[in-house]
Amino acid sequence: MNYKEFLKSKIELATDSGFDISTEKINKALLPHQKDAVKWALKGGRRALFESFGLGKTVQEIEFCYQAIKYEGGKALIVLPLGVKQEFTKDAVNILGYDKPIYCRTMQEVKDCTGDI
């Protein structure tokens, strides 16, 4: 075994814990790279999108939650600073055509929330 093979043998990849989804089921408003990122995140199950500014992380996160809820049921919680709340609301409603996400400030509001996201 050479050194490169030795290093490769030390790499452990996380196993997928999510589910596969066809591109056709993803919201048509997403761009191709955004659809790919959503598919990748859903398949992995526990993934984060560390993308640069302007690539559409907001719509990807909302779509990820929407698809996970459709597949598994339940609700989704997105933790974000108050300063980007309006962007999430605008993108969910105006770009994706979904209901306005509910903004919760306390755990009681989370428990009482009637929205899915």
Secondary structure as a PSIPRED ss2 file (coil, helix, strand):
# PSIPRED VFORMAT (PSIPRED V4.0)

   1 M C   1.000  0.000  0.000
   2 N C   1.000  0.000  0.000
   3 Y H   0.000  1.000  0.000
   4 K H   0.000  1.000  0.000
   5 E H   0.000  1.000  0.000
   6 F H   0.000  1.000  0.000
   7 L H   0.000  1.000  0.000
   8 K H   0.000  1.000  0.000
   9 S H   0.000  1.000  0.000
  10 K C   1.000  0.000  0.000
  11 I C   1.000  0.000  0.000
  12 E C   1.000  0.000  0.000
  13 L C   1.000  0.000  0.000
  14 A C   1.000  0.000  0.000
  15 T C   1.000  0.000  0.000
  16 D C   1.000  0.000  0.000
  17 S C   1.000  0.000  0.000
  18 G C   1.000  0.000  0.000
  19 F C   1.000  0.000  0.000
  20 D C   1.000  0.000  0.000
  21 I C   1.000  0.000  0.000
  22 S C   1.000  0.000  0.000
  23 T H   0.000  1.000  0.000
  24 E H   0.000  1.000  0.000
  25 K H   0.000  1.000  0.000
  26 I C   1.000  0.000  0.000
  27 N C   1.000  0.000  0.000
  28 K C   1.000  0.000  0.000
  29 A C   1.000  0.000  0.000
  30 L C   1.000  0.000  0.000
  31 L C   1.000  0.000  0.000
  32 P H   0.000  1.000  0.000
  33 H H   0.000  1.000  0.000
  34 Q H   0.000  1.000  0.000
  35 K H   0.000  1.000  0.000
  36 D H   0.000  1.000  0.000
  37 A H   0.000  1.000  0.000
  38 V H   0.000  1.000  0.000
  39 K H   0.000  1.000  0.000
  40 W H   0.000  1.000  0.000
  41 A H   0.000  1.000  0.000
  42 L H   0.000  1.000  0.000
  43 K H   0.000  1.000  0.000
  44 G H   0.000  1.000  0.000
  45 G C   1.000  0.000  0.000
  46 R C   1.000  0.000  0.000
  47 R C   1.000  0.000  0.000
  48 A C   1.000  0.000  0.000
  49 L C   1.000  0.000  0.000
  50 F C   1.000  0.000  0.000
  51 E C   1.000  0.000  0.000
  52 S C   1.000  0.000  0.000
  53 F C   1.000  0.000  0.000
  54 G C   1.000  0.000  0.000
  55 L C   1.000  0.000  0.000
  56 G C   1.000  0.000  0.000
  57 K H   0.000  1.000  0.000
  58 T H   0.000  1.000  0.000
  59 V H   0.000  1.000  0.000
  60 Q H   0.000  1.000  0.000
  61 E H   0.000  1.000  0.000
  62 I H   0.000  1.000  0.000
  63 E H   0.000  1.000  0.000
  64 F H   0.000  1.000  0.000
  65 C H   0.000  1.000  0.000
  66 Y H   0.000  1.000  0.000
  67 Q H   0.000  1.000  0.000
  68 A H   0.000  1.000  0.000
  69 I H   0.000  1.000  0.000
  70 K H   0.000  1.000  0.000
  71 Y H   0.000  1.000  0.000
  72 E H   0.000  1.000  0.000
  73 G C   1.000  0.000  0.000
  74 G C   1.000  0.000  0.000
  75 K C   1.000  0.000  0.000
  76 A C   1.000  0.000  0.000
  77 L C   1.000  0.000  0.000
  78 I C   1.000  0.000  0.000
  79 V C   1.000  0.000  0.000
  80 L C   1.000  0.000  0.000
  81 P C   1.000  0.000  0.000
  82 L H   0.000  1.000  0.000
  83 G H   0.000  1.000  0.000
  84 V H   0.000  1.000  0.000
  85 K H   0.000  1.000  0.000
  86 Q H   0.000  1.000  0.000
  87 E H   0.000  1.000  0.000
  88 F H   0.000  1.000  0.000
  89 T H   0.000  1.000  0.000
  90 K H   0.000  1.000  0.000
  91 D H   0.000  1.000  0.000
  92 A H   0.000  1.000  0.000
  93 V H   0.000  1.000  0.000
  94 N H   0.000  1.000  0.000
  95 I H   0.000  1.000  0.000
  96 L C   1.000  0.000  0.000
  97 G C   1.000  0.000  0.000
  98 Y C   1.000  0.000  0.000
  99 D C   1.000  0.000  0.000
 100 K C   1.000  0.000  0.000
 101 P C   1.000  0.000  0.000
 102 I C   1.000  0.000  0.000
 103 Y C   1.000  0.000  0.000
 104 C C   1.000  0.000  0.000
 105 R C   1.000  0.000  0.000
 106 T C   1.000  0.000  0.000
 107 M H   0.000  1.000  0.000
 108 Q H   0.000  1.000  0.000
 109 E H   0.000  1.000  0.000
 110 V H   0.000  1.000  0.000
 111 K H   0.000  1.000  0.000
 112 D H   0.000  1.000  0.000
 113 C C   1.000  0.000  0.000
 114 T C   1.000  0.000  0.000
 115 G C   1.000  0.000  0.000
 116 D C   1.000  0.000  0.000
 117 I C   1.000  0.000  0.000
